[in-house]
Amino acid sequence: LEDLRADVVMKLKQKVDERASGIFAAATAQAQAQAAAKKGGAGDASAATASKQQQQQSVFSAILSAATRILLDLTYLKAEVVPCFPANYQVMDTFRSQYERHLVKEIGKLYQRGFPHLDQGELLQLMEWLDYYNQEIVNLGAVKPCSEFVQALSVCLQEYLVRVRIQMTEWFTNILNRVQEVALN
C-alpha cells in the first residue's frame, strides 16, 4: 500500500511539473511571438528601444498571466481532484508544493534581478499578484502563505516606497523652484 501511495504521489508530481512547465513555456513563447510581430515594423533606434520595452512588458504580463492560470488550476484541483484521494495522501499539499516550486522560480525572475527594469505600474502589479496569491492559497486551506512570496512582497513594497519618496521629492523641488507669476488683476 505504501508503494502504491509513493507511486501515485510521484506520478502526480511529474504531471504537475509538466503542466506548470508547459503553461509558463507557452505563455512566454506567445509573448515573444507577439513582441516579434510588433518589432517587424521597427526600423530606427528609438523604435527598437520601444520594441524591447514592449517585449519586456509582454513577457512580464505573460508570466503573471501564467501564474494566475496555475492558481486557477489549484482551485480546480482542490474542488475536483482532491476528493478522489484518501485524506492521508495529502495530494493538495503535493499539488501546492510542486506548483509553488515553479511559481517561485518564474515569478522570482521578475524581481530577483533587481527592480530597474520594472516601472512603477509593473511593480504595483507584481505586489498585487503576490498578495492575491497568498490570500488565495490560504483560502484554499493552506496553513500559511508562501514564505518566499511574503518576503518578496516586503522587498517590493520597500522598493516602491523608495521610488515614491524620490518622486515626491522631485515634485516638491519643482514646485519650490518654479517661477512665480503675479497676476495683476
Protein Blocks (a to p, Z undefined) as FASTA:
>chain_A
ZZmmmmmmmmmmmmmmmmmmmmmmmmmmmmmmmmmmmmmmpmblmlmmmmmmmmmmmmmm
mmmmmmmmmmmmmmmmmmmmmmmpcfklommlmmmmmmmmmmmmmmmmmmmnojklpcfk
lmmmmmmmmmmmmmmmmmnopabdcfklmmmmmmmmmmmmmmmmmmmmmmmmmmmmpccd
ddfZZ
